[in-house]
Amino acid sequence: MEHAGKHALVTGGGTGIGKGIALALADAGAEVTITGRSADRLNALSATHPRLHALVMNVDDETSVRDGIATAADARGPVQICIANAGIAEGGPFAKTSLAAWRQTMATNLDGVFLTFQAALATLADDTPARMIVVSSIAGVRGLKNAVPYTVSKHGVIGLIRGLSEEYMRRPITFNALCPGYVDTAIVQNQLPGLMNRFGVDEAGAIDMIAKGNRHRRLLEVDETTAAAMWLCSDGARSVNGQTIQISGGQI
C-alpha cells in the first residue's frame, strides 16, 4: 500500500495502458481519478474497484481539463501522481495529411499533456512530493513512417518533460516519459483488419507485421508498461527525473 492516502489521476484511464496503470495504483492504495470521453466505460471500470473514480474529461478542451482536475482535487486532494496517457494514433502519408488532422493530433497528444500537467501542478503546495509521467512512444525517440503528426507529438511531450524537470528541479517533483513500442491494446487491434486486407495475410500475419516494430519481435503486454510506471511512482525513483524509459524489447 505504498500510495495509500495519495490522489492519482490517469488520463485515458478507461482502456489499455491507462487502465493497467490506474488499477495498479488503486491496488497500491491510491485514490485514482480515471478520465476519458466515455462515461459508460469509465463507470464500468470504476465499479470494479472502490478506489477508482470516473471523470469524463476531454484533454483537447482546456475548460474540461482545468475544471475537471480542480474538481477531482477538491474531492480527493492534490494530484500527487499524474499519468498523462490519453492520446490518438492516426496514420497516413505525409503528403495527404490535412492541417485539421495535424492539429487534432497536436491538440490531443501534446496540448492535452500540457494542460493536464499544468492543471495538476496547480493543485500542489510547493513542498508536496509528486510524480508526473507522460506515456510517449518509441515514436518519441525515433521517426515512424506514415505517422509524422504522431511522431512529432510524441517527440514534443519528451521536450515538455525535459523542460519541466529543469524548471521544477528544486521541488520534490519528477517528470518522466514512458516510451513503449507496440503494445497489445485496442489501438493495435484496430489496425489488424486494414493490414489483413492490404497485404492479404491472416490475423496472425498482421500481428507479426506489427510486432516486428519491437526489437524482440513480439507485442508488449500492458503489464510491462504498468510495471515501469509503478517504479517511476515509487520512492526509490525519486532521483529519476527528465528521463525517457524505453520499453521495446531492445535498444532503439
N, C-alpha and C positions, 0 to 999 in steps of 0.2 A: 504493500500500500504506500509506495514511495510518494505518490502525488496526492495523498489524502488532504483535503482542505483547499486544494488549488482549483482554479477555474481554467479550463482549457477550451479553446474554440477551434473547430476544424471546418474550413470551407469545403464545399463539395463532399460533405461528410456522410452522405447517404449511400454511396456506392464505392466500389473499387478500393483504391489505395486509401482514400479518406475514411471510408467505413472501417477498414482494418485498423488504422491508427486510432480512430475515435473509440472503438471497442477496447483496444489495448489500454488506452489512457483511463477509460472508465473502470476497467478491471484493476488498474493500479491505484484507484481511489479518487481520481479527479472527477469533478462535476464538468461534464463535457457538453458544450453547445455545438450541435451539428447544424450546418447551414446548407442550403441548396434552393433550387427553384420548385421542387415538387413537394408539396405539403404531405401528400399521401405517402410518399416514400420515406420522408423524414419521420413522420408519425409512426409508421410501421416499425422502423428501426428503433426509435426511442422507446417503444412499447416493450422491447426485448431486454432493456437494461434500465434499472432505476436511476442511474447516473447519466443517462443520455437525455438531452433536452433539444427538441426540434425548434428551428428558427428559419422561416422562409426568408431568404435574402439573395438578392442578385448582385454579384460582385461588380458588374459593369454599371451599376446605378449608385451614384455617390450617396444620395439620401438614404437608400436602402441599407448601405453598408454602415454609414455613420450612425443612423438611428438604431439599426439592428444590434450593433455591437454595444452601443451605450445601454440599450435595454437589457441585453444579456448581462452586462457588468453590474447593472443595478440589481439584477436578480441573484447573481451568483458570485459577484466580486470581481476584482481586477483580472484581466486576462493575462495570466502568468505563463501560459503555453498557447502559442498561436501557430496553427498549421495552415498555411495558405496553399491549399491543394486544388481549389476549383480551377478548371481550365477547359479549353476546347482544342481539338486537334483536327484541323481540316487540311486536306492536301490538294495538289494540282500543280500544273506547270506555272512557273512564274509569269510567263508572258500572258497567261489567261487569268491571272489573279486580279480581281476587281479591287478598287480602292475601298469599297464597302466591306468586302471580305477581310482585307488587310486591317482596316480599322476595328472590325469586330473582334478579330484575334487579339489585337493590342489592348482593346478595352477590357477584355476578359482576362487574358493571361498576364498582362503587365500592369495596366491601370488597376485592375482588381486587387493585385497584390499590394501595390502602393497604398490604396485606400484601406485595405484590411490591416496592414501593419500600422499605418498612421492612426487609425481609429483604435486599435488595440493598445498602442503605446500611450494614447491619451487617457487610458484607464489606470495607468500605473503611477504610483508615487516614485520619486527619484531613487529611493533605496529598495524598491521591490525587485527581487530577482525574477527574471523571465527568460523564456526561450522562444525565439521567433524562427520558424522553419518554413521555407518555401519548397514545394515539390516542383523542381525544374524537370530536367530530362537529359539524356545523353545529347539531345539536340542543343542543350545549353553549353556544351563543351566542344561540339563539332557540328558541321553542317549536315542537314538531311536533304537529299534530292527530292524535288517536288513537294517541299514543305517549307518554303522560305519564310512566310509570315510566322509560322510556328517556331522555326529555328531562331528567328530574330527575337521573338517574345521571350523564349527560354534563355537566350543569352542575356536579355535585358534584366531578368529577375536576378541573375547572378551578379550583375553590376550593382543592382539595388542592395543585395545583402552585403556585398563588399564595402560599399559606401557607408551603409548603416553601421557595420561593425566598427568602422573607424570613428564615426560621429558619436557613437554611444560607448566608446571604449572604457570610459571611466565609470560607467554604470554597470550593475550586475545583470546585464542582458547580453545574450549571444544571438547572432544571426547566421544561419547556415542554410545551405541548399542541398536537397537530395536530388541526385541525377540518375534515376533508374532508366534502364533500357526498356525493352518491350516486355510488358507485364501482362499476364493472363487476366485481363479485365474486359469490360464491355466495349471499351474503345477498340481493343484488338479484335474482339469477336465480330464487331460490326464491319471490319474490313474484309473478313473472310469471303462473303458472297461475291464481292467485286473481284477479288483475286481469283476465285474459282472460275468465274465467267471469263475473265480476261486471259488467263493462262491455261484454261482447260484442265485444271487439277481438282482433286477432291479436297475435302476439308483438311485432311492430314497434310496434304501437299501445300495447301495455303498456309497452314500453321508453320510448316517447316520453312517456307519462304520468309515469313516474318521473324521467326526465331533466329535466322541467320544474321539478323542485325545485332544479336547479342554474341559476345565473343565465345561463349561456351555452346552456342547454337541450341539453346532451349529457352522457352519462355520463362520469365521470372514468375514466382508466386508472390502474392500480395504480402505474405508474412515476412518476406525478405526485406521489403521496404519498411514495413512496420517495425521490424527489429532495429533498423538503423535510426528511425525516428525516435524510438524509445531510448536508445543510447544517447542521442543528442539532447533529449529532455532530462537525462539523469544528472545527478550532482557530479558524477565522475567526468562528465563532458563540459564542465564549467569553464574550461580554458580553450575549448574548441570553438573558434569564432571566425566568421568570414570564410568558411570552407565549403568546398563542393565535394560531397560524398558520392562517388560513382558506384553504381550497383548494376553491373552489366556482364558479369562473368569473366572479366579480364580488363586489361588496360585499354583505354580509348585511344 
